[in-house]
Amino acid sequence: MANQTISLTDELHAYLLQVGVREPDLLRALRAETAELPAAIMQIAPEQGQFMALLMRLIGARRTLEVGTFTGYSALAVALAMPDDSHTVCCDVSAEWAAVARRYWQRAGVADKIELHLKPAIETLDGLIADGETGTFDFAFIDADKANYDVYYERCLALLRVGGLIGIDNVLWSGAVTDAARQDDNTRAIRAINAKVHGDERVDVCMVPVGDGLTLARKR
């Protein structure tokens, strides 16, 4: 019996996808199209998308936030897992990537469930707070510019209901978080948010080694 998470070889990861992931055809197609883009590394792993979809069902999510949407894979995975009357607010700044996302959301029949804002996420989040929507969201996924992770975390925590979840992506940062030689702004920001959430008594927390590392914080 292992007392720590095992490393995944390519063969073991392929096996995980084969027997552990039920990826809908549209999600698979979106992942394949995204893989051809120069920024393809920003795509979450299919097992992470399925994990998040399962979380939506477990917590009965109906209102979700996403900070950093890219080509729409995570938003689509979440939207497919929620009821027809659910609502997702997505924040991004790239019209080019959003065009890909919208195309797949439309094909999946979930476009009406997703509200996309193409402007700095802080403006969208502050607008939601100003409109009195604090405490009304079930889940928030943060996967955008690392320098603003702390700001996004605080805004999302305010917008989340008690018992709701925040998912913070890239918290292992390809292993750079433990490399003392890595002192760039992004790596330092990831280390800072990891330390903050670990000590934050407002939430229950678990860091999961899926994809590039996913922290789950449950609002108390």
Backbone torsions as a table, in degrees:
resi	resn	phi	psi	omega
1	MET	NA	128.0	-179.4
2	ALA	-81.0	142.7	177.4
3	ASN	-105.3	12.1	171.0
4	GLN	-150.4	162.4	-178.0
5	THR	-64.1	132.9	-179.7
6	ILE	-76.6	154.8	173.4
7	SER	-77.2	149.2	-180.0
8	LEU	-104.0	116.2	168.8
9	THR	-73.7	168.4	177.2
10	ASP	-59.7	-39.3	-179.8
11	GLU	-66.3	-41.3	-179.2
12	LEU	-70.4	-36.3	177.0
13	HIS	-66.1	-38.9	176.7
14	ALA	-62.4	-38.9	177.5
15	TYR	-65.4	-41.6	177.9
16	LEU	-57.8	-45.3	179.7
17	LEU	-65.8	-35.2	-176.8
18	GLN	-68.9	-43.5	-173.1
19	VAL	-112.2	-7.6	-175.3
20	GLY	-116.2	-6.6	-176.6
21	VAL	-128.2	128.7	173.7
22	ARG	-107.2	83.1	-175.3
23	GLU	-88.7	117.1	177.5
24	PRO	-58.0	153.4	-176.6
25	ASP	-57.1	-40.0	-178.6
26	LEU	-66.4	-39.4	176.7
27	LEU	-64.6	-40.3	178.5
28	ARG	-63.6	-42.2	179.0
29	ALA	-64.8	-40.8	178.0
30	LEU	-64.2	-41.3	178.6
31	ARG	-63.4	-40.0	179.7
32	ALA	-67.0	-41.8	178.6
33	GLU	-65.9	-41.4	179.7
34	THR	-64.0	-32.9	-179.5
35	ALA	-61.4	-19.6	180.0
36	GLU	-86.2	-6.6	-178.0
37	LEU	-85.3	151.5	177.3
38	PRO	-59.4	-29.1	-178.5
39	ALA	-97.6	24.7	-174.1
40	ALA	-57.4	-25.2	-178.8
41	ILE	-61.6	-18.1	-179.3
42	MET	-77.9	-8.7	-180.0
43	GLN	-71.4	133.1	176.0
44	ILE	-73.6	159.7	179.8
45	ALA	-74.6	150.0	-179.7
46	PRO	-61.0	-35.0	178.6
47	GLU	-67.0	-30.3	175.9
48	GLN	-70.5	-41.0	177.3
49	GLY	-60.2	-42.2	179.3
50	GLN	-68.1	-38.4	177.8
51	PHE	-61.1	-44.5	178.6
52	MET	-65.3	-39.1	177.9
53	ALA	-62.0	-41.2	177.9
54	LEU	-64.0	-40.1	177.3
55	LEU	-59.7	-39.0	179.5
56	MET	-60.4	-42.1	179.3
57	ARG	-69.0	-38.2	-178.3
58	LEU	-65.6	-37.6	-177.2
59	ILE	-96.2	0.6	179.9
60	GLY	63.8	41.1	-174.9
61	ALA	-65.6	138.5	175.4
62	ARG	-129.7	-21.9	179.5
63	ARG	-131.1	120.7	-177.2
64	THR	-132.7	157.9	177.0
65	LEU	-120.1	147.8	173.5
66	GLU	-139.0	122.2	178.7
67	VAL	-106.5	101.1	-174.5
68	GLY	100.8	99.1	-171.5
69	THR	-106.3	-27.3	-179.3
70	PHE	54.3	-125.0	-178.5
71	THR	-94.2	10.6	167.7
72	GLY	93.5	8.9	-176.1
73	TYR	-63.9	-50.5	-177.1
74	SER	-65.6	-40.3	177.8
75	ALA	-63.0	-39.3	179.2
76	LEU	-67.4	-43.0	178.4
77	ALA	-59.5	-42.5	-179.6
78	VAL	-69.7	-44.9	-177.7
79	ALA	-63.2	-38.5	178.9
80	LEU	-65.6	-24.4	-177.4
81	ALA	-87.8	-8.3	-174.3
82	MET	-106.9	163.1	-178.5
83	PRO	-64.1	166.3	-178.3
84	ASP	-62.8	-27.0	-178.4
85	ASP	-94.3	17.2	180.0
86	SER	-81.0	169.5	-176.6
87	HIS	-145.9	131.2	178.2
88	THR	-122.5	130.5	175.0
89	VAL	-104.5	119.5	-178.7
90	CYS	-110.9	141.8	-180.0
91	CYS	-121.8	126.1	174.1
92	ASP	-156.7	172.7	-179.3
93	VAL	-123.2	-1.1	-175.9
94	SER	-104.7	111.6	176.4
95	ALA	-67.5	-31.5	-180.0
96	GLU	-64.1	-49.0	178.9
97	TRP	-68.6	-37.1	-179.1
98	ALA	-62.4	-32.8	179.5
99	ALA	-63.3	-38.2	175.9
100	VAL	-65.6	-47.3	-179.5
101	ALA	-57.0	-48.7	-176.6
102	ARG	-62.2	-36.6	179.7
103	ARG	-62.1	-43.1	-179.3
104	TYR	-76.0	-35.6	175.9
105	TRP	-61.2	-40.1	179.2
106	GLN	-64.9	-45.7	-179.7
107	ARG	-62.4	-31.8	-178.8
108	ALA	-83.6	-9.1	179.8
109	GLY	77.6	23.0	-178.8
110	VAL	-117.1	6.0	-175.6
111	ALA	-57.6	-35.1	-179.2
112	ASP	-70.6	-14.5	-179.9
113	LYS	-91.8	-7.2	-173.0
114	ILE	-119.2	126.4	178.8
115	GLU	-110.3	110.7	-174.8
116	LEU	-102.4	128.8	177.5
117	HIS	-111.8	117.3	179.3
118	LEU	-98.6	79.8	177.2
119	LYS	-167.0	169.2	-179.9
120	PRO	-51.1	132.3	-174.1
121	ALA	-60.1	-33.2	-179.2
122	ILE	-59.8	-37.9	178.1
123	GLU	-63.7	-42.8	179.8
124	THR	-65.7	-46.0	-178.7
125	LEU	-64.4	-43.0	177.9
126	ASP	-64.2	-35.0	177.4
127	GLY	-65.3	-40.1	177.3
128	LEU	-63.6	-41.2	178.3
129	ILE	-64.9	-43.8	179.4
130	ALA	-63.0	-29.4	179.9
131	ASP	-83.5	6.3	175.9
132	GLY	81.3	25.0	-176.9
133	GLU	-96.7	15.4	175.5
134	THR	-62.2	142.1	177.2
135	GLY	72.2	18.9	-174.9
136	THR	-114.1	-6.1	-177.0
137	PHE	-101.8	148.1	-178.1
138	ASP	-93.1	-28.3	-173.9
139	PHE	-152.9	142.6	174.5
140	ALA	-135.3	134.4	179.5
141	PHE	-116.9	122.3	-178.0
142	ILE	-108.4	116.0	-177.7
143	ASP	-153.1	63.8	-175.3
144	ALA	-135.4	-151.8	-179.1
145	ASP	-61.6	128.6	-170.2
146	LYS	-69.0	-30.7	-178.1
147	ALA	-59.3	-27.6	-178.1
148	ASN	-102.6	12.1	-179.2
149	TYR	-55.4	-42.2	-179.1
150	ASP	-62.6	-43.4	178.5
151	VAL	-63.2	-45.8	179.4
152	TYR	-61.8	-42.0	-179.7
153	TYR	-59.6	-46.7	-178.3
154	GLU	-64.9	-42.2	179.8
155	ARG	-66.0	-44.6	-178.8
156	CYS	-65.3	-37.4	178.4
157	LEU	-62.5	-38.7	177.6
158	ALA	-66.0	-38.1	-176.8
159	LEU	-78.7	-17.4	-176.7
160	LEU	-79.6	144.9	171.9
161	ARG	-76.1	161.5	171.5
162	VAL	-61.9	130.0	-176.5
163	GLY	92.1	-6.7	177.7
164	GLY	-79.0	167.7	-174.8
165	LEU	-118.4	142.7	165.9
166	ILE	-111.4	133.0	172.1
167	GLY	-109.3	125.2	179.9
168	ILE	-113.6	119.9	-174.6
169	ASP	-91.6	160.8	174.6
170	ASN	66.5	28.2	-175.0
171	VAL	-74.6	-12.8	173.9
172	LEU	-98.4	-17.0	168.5
173	TRP	51.3	46.6	179.7
174	SER	55.8	28.9	178.7
175	GLY	88.4	-6.5	-175.8
176	ALA	-67.6	-20.1	-178.6
177	VAL	-62.3	-22.4	-179.9
178	THR	-103.4	3.6	-178.4
179	ASP	-95.2	106.4	-176.4
180	ALA	-61.5	-22.3	179.8
181	ALA	-75.7	-17.0	-179.8
182	ARG	-88.1	104.0	-178.7
183	GLN	-125.1	24.3	175.8
184	ASP	-70.8	163.7	-174.1
185	ASP	-60.4	-41.3	-177.9
186	ASN	-64.9	-45.2	-179.7
187	THR	-64.5	-41.7	178.5
188	ARG	-64.3	-36.1	178.8
189	ALA	-67.4	-39.1	177.6
190	ILE	-64.6	-45.5	177.8
191	ARG	-58.8	-41.2	-177.5
192	ALA	-65.1	-44.6	-179.3
193	ILE	-69.2	-35.4	177.6
194	ASN	-61.5	-45.1	180.0
195	ALA	-66.5	-39.7	-178.7
196	LYS	-64.1	-49.7	-177.3
197	VAL	-65.9	-37.5	177.9
198	HIS	-57.2	-37.2	-178.5
199	GLY	-98.4	6.8	-174.4
200	ASP	-83.9	110.2	-178.6
201	GLU	-75.4	-3.4	177.3
202	ARG	-79.5	-9.9	-174.9
203	VAL	-137.0	156.9	162.6
204	ASP	-93.7	143.6	-170.0
205	VAL	-137.2	146.6	173.1
206	CYS	-149.6	126.4	175.3
207	MET	-96.3	123.2	-174.6
208	VAL	-109.9	128.0	-178.9
209	PRO	-82.0	59.8	175.5
210	VAL	-110.3	141.5	-176.5
211	GLY	59.5	-128.4	177.9
212	ASP	-97.3	22.4	-179.6
213	GLY	96.6	124.8	-178.6
214	LEU	-130.4	118.1	173.7
215	THR	-92.5	132.4	174.4
216	LEU	-109.9	126.0	179.3
217	ALA	-122.4	119.6	-179.9
218	ARG	-98.6	124.0	-178.4
219	LYS	-70.2	126.5	178.1
220	ARG	-81.0	NA	NA
